[in-house]
Structures are given as C-alpha cells and as structure tokens.
C-alpha cells in the first residue's frame, strides 16, 4: 500500500503542471490501474485460500484413512470413544 501511496503522490505533484483534461485522463488511468492491482491481490489471496483448504481436506482424508487402518489392524482406533481392544 505504501508503494501505491507514493505512486499517487508522484502523479499528483506532476498533475499540477498539466491541463485539466490531462489531469482527468491521468486520474482515470490511475484509478483503473489501482483497481487492476487490487483485483490481482484478491486473486492471489483467493488462490492461497484454496490451496490451504485443499491441504486441510487432504489432511482430513489421510486422518480418516489412518483411522480405518487402525480399526482394521488393531480392532479399534485412538479416536474411538471406547479405546480398548475388542
């Protein structure tokens, strides 16, 4: 966000020297650029969230398979309420 602020300040200082129509054009272009940067940021965080979610789903599936193996091999699982050999 600091980079965006610095960029906006640099543009604002340069805009004082140009005509009003150029100021409007540059302001619109800058606004569009900021929106595109925010869109990319949201996309990156969305992908990161999806990766975390899929990792958690895989971890849950591995835990579930481990419980099935424990029940099959030992006759019980550590997650069972009744934690004793049957």
Phi and psi restraints in degrees (range 20) as a CNS / XPLOR table:
assign (resid 1 and name C) (resid 2 and name N)
       (resid 2 and name CA) (resid 2 and name C) 1.0 -63.5 20.0 2
assign (resid 2 and name N) (resid 2 and name CA)
       (resid 2 and name C) (resid 3 and name N) 1.0 -38.7 20.0 2
assign (resid 2 and name C) (resid 3 and name N)
       (resid 3 and name CA) (resid 3 and name C) 1.0 -63.6 20.0 2
assign (resid 3 and name N) (resid 3 and name CA)
       (resid 3 and name C) (resid 4 and name N) 1.0 -40.3 20.0 2
assign (resid 3 and name C) (resid 4 and name N)
       (resid 4 and name CA) (resid 4 and name C) 1.0 -64.3 20.0 2
assign (resid 4 and name N) (resid 4 and name CA)
       (resid 4 and name C) (resid 5 and name N) 1.0 -42.9 20.0 2
assign (resid 4 and name C) (resid 5 and name N)
       (resid 5 and name CA) (resid 5 and name C) 1.0 -62.8 20.0 2
assign (resid 5 and name N) (resid 5 and name CA)
       (resid 5 and name C) (resid 6 and name N) 1.0 -44.8 20.0 2
assign (resid 5 and name C) (resid 6 and name N)
       (resid 6 and name CA) (resid 6 and name C) 1.0 -62.3 20.0 2
assign (resid 6 and name N) (resid 6 and name CA)
       (resid 6 and name C) (resid 7 and name N) 1.0 -41.7 20.0 2
assign (resid 6 and name C) (resid 7 and name N)
       (resid 7 and name CA) (resid 7 and name C) 1.0 -62.6 20.0 2
assign (resid 7 and name N) (resid 7 and name CA)
       (resid 7 and name C) (resid 8 and name N) 1.0 -43.9 20.0 2
assign (resid 7 and name C) (resid 8 and name N)
       (resid 8 and name CA) (resid 8 and name C) 1.0 -64.8 20.0 2
assign (resid 8 and name N) (resid 8 and name CA)
       (resid 8 and name C) (resid 9 and name N) 1.0 -39.9 20.0 2
assign (resid 8 and name C) (resid 9 and name N)
       (resid 9 and name CA) (resid 9 and name C) 1.0 -65.2 20.0 2
assign (resid 9 and name N) (resid 9 and name CA)
       (resid 9 and name C) (resid 10 and name N) 1.0 -39.9 20.0 2
assign (resid 9 and name C) (resid 10 and name N)
       (resid 10 and name CA) (resid 10 and name C) 1.0 -63.3 20.0 2
assign (resid 10 and name N) (resid 10 and name CA)
       (resid 10 and name C) (resid 11 and name N) 1.0 -43.7 20.0 2
assign (resid 10 and name C) (resid 11 and name N)
       (resid 11 and name CA) (resid 11 and name C) 1.0 -65.7 20.0 2
assign (resid 11 and name N) (resid 11 and name CA)
       (resid 11 and name C) (resid 12 and name N) 1.0 -42.3 20.0 2
assign (resid 11 and name C) (resid 12 and name N)
       (resid 12 and name CA) (resid 12 and name C) 1.0 -61.4 20.0 2
assign (resid 12 and name N) (resid 12 and name CA)
       (resid 12 and name C) (resid 13 and name N) 1.0 -39.6 20.0 2
assign (resid 12 and name C) (resid 13 and name N)
       (resid 13 and name CA) (resid 13 and name C) 1.0 -67.6 20.0 2
assign (resid 13 and name N) (resid 13 and name CA)
       (resid 13 and name C) (resid 14 and name N) 1.0 -38.2 20.0 2
assign (resid 13 and name C) (resid 14 and name N)
       (resid 14 and name CA) (resid 14 and name C) 1.0 -73.3 20.0 2
assign (resid 14 and name N) (resid 14 and name CA)
       (resid 14 and name C) (resid 15 and name N) 1.0 -28.7 20.0 2
assign (resid 14 and name C) (resid 15 and name N)
       (resid 15 and name CA) (resid 15 and name C) 1.0 -70.1 20.0 2
assign (resid 15 and name N) (resid 15 and name CA)
       (resid 15 and name C) (resid 16 and name N) 1.0 -22.1 20.0 2
assign (resid 15 and name C) (resid 16 and name N)
       (resid 16 and name CA) (resid 16 and name C) 1.0 -64.6 20.0 2
assign (resid 16 and name N) (resid 16 and name CA)
       (resid 16 and name C) (resid 17 and name N) 1.0 -20.1 20.0 2
assign (resid 16 and name C) (resid 17 and name N)
       (resid 17 and name CA) (resid 17 and name C) 1.0 -93.9 20.0 2
assign (resid 17 and name N) (resid 17 and name CA)
       (resid 17 and name C) (resid 18 and name N) 1.0 -5.8 20.0 2
assign (resid 17 and name C) (resid 18 and name N)
       (resid 18 and name CA) (resid 18 and name C) 1.0 -114.6 20.0 2
assign (resid 18 and name N) (resid 18 and name CA)
       (resid 18 and name C) (resid 19 and name N) 1.0 173.5 20.0 2
assign (resid 18 and name C) (resid 19 and name N)
       (resid 19 and name CA) (resid 19 and name C) 1.0 -70.0 20.0 2
assign (resid 19 and name N) (resid 19 and name CA)
       (resid 19 and name C) (resid 20 and name N) 1.0 159.1 20.0 2
assign (resid 19 and name C) (resid 20 and name N)
       (resid 20 and name CA) (resid 20 and name C) 1.0 -59.9 20.0 2
assign (resid 20 and name N) (resid 20 and name CA)
       (resid 20 and name C) (resid 21 and name N) 1.0 -36.2 20.0 2
assign (resid 20 and name C) (resid 21 and name N)
       (resid 21 and name CA) (resid 21 and name C) 1.0 -66.9 20.0 2
assign (resid 21 and name N) (resid 21 and name CA)
       (resid 21 and name C) (resid 22 and name N) 1.0 -37.0 20.0 2
assign (resid 21 and name C) (resid 22 and name N)
       (resid 22 and name CA) (resid 22 and name C) 1.0 -67.8 20.0 2
assign (resid 22 and name N) (resid 22 and name CA)
       (resid 22 and name C) (resid 23 and name N) 1.0 -37.5 20.0 2
assign (resid 22 and name C) (resid 23 and name N)
       (resid 23 and name CA) (resid 23 and name C) 1.0 -60.1 20.0 2
assign (resid 23 and name N) (resid 23 and name CA)
       (resid 23 and name C) (resid 24 and name N) 1.0 -43.9 20.0 2
assign (resid 23 and name C) (resid 24 and name N)
       (resid 24 and name CA) (resid 24 and name C) 1.0 -64.7 20.0 2
assign (resid 24 and name N) (resid 24 and name CA)
       (resid 24 and name C) (resid 25 and name N) 1.0 -44.1 20.0 2
assign (resid 24 and name C) (resid 25 and name N)
       (resid 25 and name CA) (resid 25 and name C) 1.0 -61.0 20.0 2
assign (resid 25 and name N) (resid 25 and name CA)
       (resid 25 and name C) (resid 26 and name N) 1.0 -47.6 20.0 2
assign (resid 25 and name C) (resid 26 and name N)
       (resid 26 and name CA) (resid 26 and name C) 1.0 -65.4 20.0 2
assign (resid 26 and name N) (resid 26 and name CA)
       (resid 26 and name C) (resid 27 and name N) 1.0 -37.8 20.0 2
assign (resid 26 and name C) (resid 27 and name N)
       (resid 27 and name CA) (resid 27 and name C) 1.0 -63.1 20.0 2
assign (resid 27 and name N) (resid 27 and name CA)
       (resid 27 and name C) (resid 28 and name N) 1.0 -43.1 20.0 2
assign (resid 27 and name C) (resid 28 and name N)
       (resid 28 and name CA) (resid 28 and name C) 1.0 -65.0 20.0 2
assign (resid 28 and name N) (resid 28 and name CA)
       (resid 28 and name C) (resid 29 and name N) 1.0 -44.8 20.0 2
assign (resid 28 and name C) (resid 29 and name N)
       (resid 29 and name CA) (resid 29 and name C) 1.0 -62.5 20.0 2
assign (resid 29 and name N) (resid 29 and name CA)
       (resid 29 and name C) (resid 30 and name N) 1.0 -42.1 20.0 2
assign (resid 29 and name C) (resid 30 and name N)
       (resid 30 and name CA) (resid 30 and name C) 1.0 -63.6 20.0 2
assign (resid 30 and name N) (resid 30 and name CA)
       (resid 30 and name C) (resid 31 and name N) 1.0 -42.2 20.0 2
assign (resid 30 and name C) (resid 31 and name N)
       (resid 31 and name CA) (resid 31 and name C) 1.0 -59.9 20.0 2
assign (resid 31 and name N) (resid 31 and name CA)
       (resid 31 and name C) (resid 32 and name N) 1.0 -45.7 20.0 2
assign (resid 31 and name C) (resid 32 and name N)
       (resid 32 and name CA) (resid 32 and name C) 1.0 -62.9 20.0 2
assign (resid 32 and name N) (resid 32 and name CA)
       (resid 32 and name C) (resid 33 and name N) 1.0 -40.8 20.0 2
assign (resid 32 and name C) (resid 33 and name N)
       (resid 33 and name CA) (resid 33 and name C) 1.0 -62.6 20.0 2
assign (resid 33 and name N) (resid 33 and name CA)
       (resid 33 and name C) (resid 34 and name N) 1.0 -41.8 20.0 2
assign (resid 33 and name C) (resid 34 and name N)
       (resid 34 and name CA) (resid 34 and name C) 1.0 -65.0 20.0 2
assign (resid 34 and name N) (resid 34 and name CA)
       (resid 34 and name C) (resid 35 and name N) 1.0 -42.2 20.0 2
assign (resid 34 and name C) (resid 35 and name N)
       (resid 35 and name CA) (resid 35 and name C) 1.0 -61.5 20.0 2
assign (resid 35 and name N) (resid 35 and name CA)
       (resid 35 and name C) (resid 36 and name N) 1.0 -42.5 20.0 2
assign (resid 35 and name C) (resid 36 and name N)
       (resid 36 and name CA) (resid 36 and name C) 1.0 -64.8 20.0 2
assign (resid 36 and name N) (resid 36 and name CA)
       (resid 36 and name C) (resid 37 and name N) 1.0 -38.1 20.0 2
assign (resid 36 and name C) (resid 37 and name N)
       (resid 37 and name CA) (resid 37 and name C) 1.0 -66.3 20.0 2
assign (resid 37 and name N) (resid 37 and name CA)
       (resid 37 and name C) (resid 38 and name N) 1.0 -40.6 20.0 2
assign (resid 37 and name C) (resid 38 and name N)
       (resid 38 and name CA) (resid 38 and name C) 1.0 -65.6 20.0 2
assign (resid 38 and name N) (resid 38 and name CA)
       (resid 38 and name C) (resid 39 and name N) 1.0 -39.0 20.0 2
assign (resid 38 and name C) (resid 39 and name N)
       (resid 39 and name CA) (resid 39 and name C) 1.0 -61.5 20.0 2
assign (resid 39 and name N) (resid 39 and name CA)
       (resid 39 and name C) (resid 40 and name N) 1.0 -43.0 20.0 2
assign (resid 39 and name C) (resid 40 and name N)
       (resid 40 and name CA) (resid 40 and name C) 1.0 -64.7 20.0 2
assign (resid 40 and name N) (resid 40 and name CA)
       (resid 40 and name C) (resid 41 and name N) 1.0 -40.0 20.0 2
assign (resid 40 and name C) (resid 41 and name N)
       (resid 41 and name CA) (resid 41 and name C) 1.0 -62.0 20.0 2
assign (resid 41 and name N) (resid 41 and name CA)
       (resid 41 and name C) (resid 42 and name N) 1.0 -44.1 20.0 2
assign (resid 41 and name C) (resid 42 and name N)
       (resid 42 and name CA) (resid 42 and name C) 1.0 -62.8 20.0 2
assign (resid 42 and name N) (resid 42 and name CA)
       (resid 42 and name C) (resid 43 and name N) 1.0 -40.0 20.0 2
assign (resid 42 and name C) (resid 43 and name N)
       (resid 43 and name CA) (resid 43 and name C) 1.0 -62.4 20.0 2
assign (resid 43 and name N) (resid 43 and name CA)
       (resid 43 and name C) (resid 44 and name N) 1.0 -42.7 20.0 2
assign (resid 43 and name C) (resid 44 and name N)
       (resid 44 and name CA) (resid 44 and name C) 1.0 -63.4 20.0 2
assign (resid 44 and name N) (resid 44 and name CA)
       (resid 44 and name C) (resid 45 and name N) 1.0 -46.6 20.0 2
assign (resid 44 and name C) (resid 45 and name N)
       (resid 45 and name CA) (resid 45 and name C) 1.0 -66.0 20.0 2
assign (resid 45 and name N) (resid 45 and name CA)
       (resid 45 and name C) (resid 46 and name N) 1.0 -34.4 20.0 2
assign (resid 45 and name C) (resid 46 and name N)
       (resid 46 and name CA) (resid 46 and name C) 1.0 -64.2 20.0 2
assign (resid 46 and name N) (resid 46 and name CA)
       (resid 46 and name C) (resid 47 and name N) 1.0 -44.6 20.0 2
assign (resid 46 and name C) (resid 47 and name N)
       (resid 47 and name CA) (resid 47 and name C) 1.0 -62.8 20.0 2
assign (resid 47 and name N) (resid 47 and name CA)
       (resid 47 and name C) (resid 48 and name N) 1.0 -41.1 20.0 2
assign (resid 47 and name C) (resid 48 and name N)
       (resid 48 and name CA) (resid 48 and name C) 1.0 -62.4 20.0 2
assign (resid 48 and name N) (resid 48 and name CA)
       (resid 48 and name C) (resid 49 and name N) 1.0 -44.0 20.0 2
assign (resid 48 and name C) (resid 49 and name N)
       (resid 49 and name CA) (resid 49 and name C) 1.0 -62.2 20.0 2
assign (resid 49 and name N) (resid 49 and name CA)
       (resid 49 and name C) (resid 50 and name N) 1.0 -41.4 20.0 2
assign (resid 49 and name C) (resid 50 and name N)
       (resid 50 and name CA) (resid 50 and name C) 1.0 -64.0 20.0 2
assign (resid 50 and name N) (resid 50 and name CA)
       (resid 50 and name C) (resid 51 and name N) 1.0 -38.0 20.0 2
assign (resid 50 and name C) (resid 51 and name N)
       (resid 51 and name CA) (resid 51 and name C) 1.0 -65.3 20.0 2
assign (resid 51 and name N) (resid 51 and name CA)
       (resid 51 and name C) (resid 52 and name N) 1.0 -41.9 20.0 2
assign (resid 51 and name C) (resid 52 and name N)
       (resid 52 and name CA) (resid 52 and name C) 1.0 -64.0 20.0 2
assign (resid 52 and name N) (resid 52 and name CA)
       (resid 52 and name C) (resid 53 and name N) 1.0 -43.2 20.0 2
assign (resid 52 and name C) (resid 53 and name N)
       (resid 53 and name CA) (resid 53 and name C) 1.0 -62.6 20.0 2
assign (resid 53 and name N) (resid 53 and name CA)
       (resid 53 and name C) (resid 54 and name N) 1.0 -45.2 20.0 2
assign (resid 53 and name C) (resid 54 and name N)
       (resid 54 and name CA) (resid 54 and name C) 1.0 -66.7 20.0 2
assign (resid 54 and name N) (resid 54 and name CA)
       (resid 54 and name C) (resid 55 and name N) 1.0 -34.3 20.0 2
assign (resid 54 and name C) (resid 55 and name N)
       (resid 55 and name CA) (resid 55 and name C) 1.0 -64.1 20.0 2
assign (resid 55 and name N) (resid 55 and name CA)
       (resid 55 and name C) (resid 56 and name N) 1.0 -42.8 20.0 2
assign (resid 55 and name C) (resid 56 and name N)
       (resid 56 and name CA) (resid 56 and name C) 1.0 -64.4 20.0 2
assign (resid 56 and name N) (resid 56 and name CA)
       (resid 56 and name C) (resid 57 and name N) 1.0 -39.5 20.0 2
assign (resid 56 and name C) (resid 57 and name N)
       (resid 57 and name CA) (resid 57 and name C) 1.0 -64.0 20.0 2
assign (resid 57 and name N) (resid 57 and name CA)
       (resid 57 and name C) (resid 58 and name N) 1.0 -41.4 20.0 2
assign (resid 57 and name C) (resid 58 and name N)
       (resid 58 and name CA) (resid 58 and name C) 1.0 -63.7 20.0 2
assign (resid 58 and name N) (resid 58 and name CA)
       (resid 58 and name C) (resid 59 and name N) 1.0 -42.0 20.0 2
assign (resid 58 and name C) (resid 59 and name N)
       (resid 59 and name CA) (resid 59 and name C) 1.0 -62.5 20.0 2
assign (resid 59 and name N) (resid 59 and name CA)
       (resid 59 and name C) (resid 60 and name N) 1.0 -41.6 20.0 2
assign (resid 59 and name C) (resid 60 and name N)
       (resid 60 and name CA) (resid 60 and name C) 1.0 -64.6 20.0 2
assign (resid 60 and name N) (resid 60 and name CA)
       (resid 60 and name C) (resid 61 and name N) 1.0 -40.0 20.0 2
assign (resid 60 and name C) (resid 61 and name N)
       (resid 61 and name CA) (resid 61 and name C) 1.0 -65.0 20.0 2
assign (resid 61 and name N) (resid 61 and name CA)
       (resid 61 and name C) (resid 62 and name N) 1.0 -40.8 20.0 2
assign (resid 61 and name C) (resid 62 and name N)
       (resid 62 and name CA) (resid 62 and name C) 1.0 -63.1 20.0 2
assign (resid 62 and name N) (resid 62 and name CA)
       (resid 62 and name C) (resid 63 and name N) 1.0 -43.4 20.0 2
assign (resid 62 and name C) (resid 63 and name N)
       (resid 63 and name CA) (resid 63 and name C) 1.0 -60.6 20.0 2
assign (resid 63 and name N) (resid 63 and name CA)
       (resid 63 and name C) (resid 64 and name N) 1.0 -41.1 20.0 2
assign (resid 63 and name C) (resid 64 and name N)
       (resid 64 and name CA) (resid 64 and name C) 1.0 -64.3 20.0 2
assign (resid 64 and name N) (resid 64 and name CA)
       (resid 64 and name C) (resid 65 and name N) 1.0 -43.6 20.0 2
assign (resid 64 and name C) (resid 65 and name N)
       (resid 65 and name CA) (resid 65 and name C) 1.0 -64.8 20.0 2
assign (resid 65 and name N) (resid 65 and name CA)
       (resid 65 and name C) (resid 66 and name N) 1.0 -38.1 20.0 2
assign (resid 65 and name C) (resid 66 and name N)
       (resid 66 and name CA) (resid 66 and name C) 1.0 -62.3 20.0 2
assign (resid 66 and name N) (resid 66 and name CA)
       (resid 66 and name C) (resid 67 and name N) 1.0 -41.7 20.0 2
assign (resid 66 and name C) (resid 67 and name N)
       (resid 67 and name CA) (resid 67 and name C) 1.0 -62.2 20.0 2
assign (resid 67 and name N) (resid 67 and name CA)
       (resid 67 and name C) (resid 68 and name N) 1.0 -41.3 20.0 2
assign (resid 67 and name C) (resid 68 and name N)
       (resid 68 and name CA) (resid 68 and name C) 1.0 -63.0 20.0 2
assign (resid 68 and name N) (resid 68 and name CA)
       (resid 68 and name C) (resid 69 and name N) 1.0 -41.0 20.0 2
assign (resid 68 and name C) (resid 69 and name N)
       (resid 69 and name CA) (resid 69 and name C) 1.0 -65.4 20.0 2
assign (resid 69 and name N) (resid 69 and name CA)
       (resid 69 and name C) (resid 70 and name N) 1.0 -42.3 20.0 2
assign (resid 69 and name C) (resid 70 and name N)
       (resid 70 and name CA) (resid 70 and name C) 1.0 -61.1 20.0 2
assign (resid 70 and name N) (resid 70 and name CA)
       (resid 70 and name C) (resid 71 and name N) 1.0 -43.9 20.0 2
assign (resid 70 and name C) (resid 71 and name N)
       (resid 71 and name CA) (resid 71 and name C) 1.0 -64.3 20.0 2
assign (resid 71 and name N) (resid 71 and name CA)
       (resid 71 and name C) (resid 72 and name N) 1.0 -41.0 20.0 2
assign (resid 71 and name C) (resid 72 and name N)
       (resid 72 and name CA) (resid 72 and name C) 1.0 -68.7 20.0 2
assign (resid 72 and name N) (resid 72 and name CA)
       (resid 72 and name C) (resid 73 and name N) 1.0 -42.3 20.0 2
assign (resid 72 and name C) (resid 73 and name N)
       (resid 73 and name CA) (resid 73 and name C) 1.0 -83.2 20.0 2
assign (resid 73 and name N) (resid 73 and name CA)
       (resid 73 and name C) (resid 74 and name N) 1.0 -46.1 20.0 2
assign (resid 73 and name C) (resid 74 and name N)
       (resid 74 and name CA) (resid 74 and name C) 1.0 -98.0 20.0 2
assign (resid 74 and name N) (resid 74 and name CA)
       (resid 74 and name C) (resid 75 and name N) 1.0 -18.0 20.0 2
assign (resid 74 and name C) (resid 75 and name N)
       (resid 75 and name CA) (resid 75 and name C) 1.0 89.5 20.0 2
assign (resid 75 and name N) (resid 75 and name CA)
       (resid 75 and name C) (resid 76 and name N) 1.0 1.5 20.0 2
assign (resid 75 and name C) (resid 76 and name N)
       (resid 76 and name CA) (resid 76 and name C) 1.0 -158.3 20.0 2
assign (resid 76 and name N) (resid 76 and name CA)
       (resid 76 and name C) (resid 77 and name N) 1.0 171.0 20.0 2
assign (resid 76 and name C) (resid 77 and name N)
       (resid 77 and name CA) (resid 77 and name C) 1.0 -132.4 20.0 2
assign (resid 77 and name N) (resid 77 and name CA)
       (resid 77 and name C) (resid 78 and name N) 1.0 150.6 20.0 2
assign (resid 77 and name C) (resid 78 and name N)
       (resid 78 and name CA) (resid 78 and name C) 1.0 -62.5 20.0 2
assign (resid 78 and name N) (resid 78 and name CA)
       (resid 78 and name C) (resid 79 and name N) 1.0 -21.2 20.0 2
assign (resid 78 and name C) (resid 79 and name N)
       (resid 79 and name CA) (resid 79 and name C) 1.0 -85.9 20.0 2
assign (resid 79 and name N) (resid 79 and name CA)
       (resid 79 and name C) (resid 80 and name N) 1.0 -9.3 20.0 2
assign (resid 79 and name C) (resid 80 and name N)
       (resid 80 and name CA) (resid 80 and name C) 1.0 -66.5 20.0 2
assign (resid 80 and name N) (resid 80 and name CA)
       (resid 80 and name C) (resid 81 and name N) 1.0 146.6 20.0 2
assign (resid 80 and name C) (resid 81 and name N)
       (resid 81 and name CA) (resid 81 and name C) 1.0 -65.9 20.0 2
assign (resid 81 and name N) (resid 81 and name CA)
       (resid 81 and name C) (resid 82 and name N) 1.0 -37.0 20.0 2
assign (resid 81 and name C) (resid 82 and name N)
       (resid 82 and name CA) (resid 82 and name C) 1.0 -97.2 20.0 2
assign (resid 82 and name N) (resid 82 and name CA)
       (resid 82 and name C) (resid 83 and name N) 1.0 90.0 20.0 2
assign (resid 82 and name C) (resid 83 and name N)
       (resid 83 and name CA) (resid 83 and name C) 1.0 -91.0 20.0 2
assign (resid 83 and name N) (resid 83 and name CA)
       (resid 83 and name C) (resid 84 and name N) 1.0 69.7 20.0 2
assign (resid 83 and name C) (resid 84 and name N)
       (resid 84 and name CA) (resid 84 and name C) 1.0 -151.2 20.0 2
assign (resid 84 and name N) (resid 84 and name CA)
       (resid 84 and name C) (resid 85 and name N) 1.0 159.1 20.0 2
assign (resid 84 and name C) (resid 85 and name N)
       (resid 85 and name CA) (resid 85 and name C) 1.0 -69.8 20.0 2
assign (resid 85 and name N) (resid 85 and name CA)
       (resid 85 and name C) (resid 86 and name N) 1.0 133.2 20.0 2
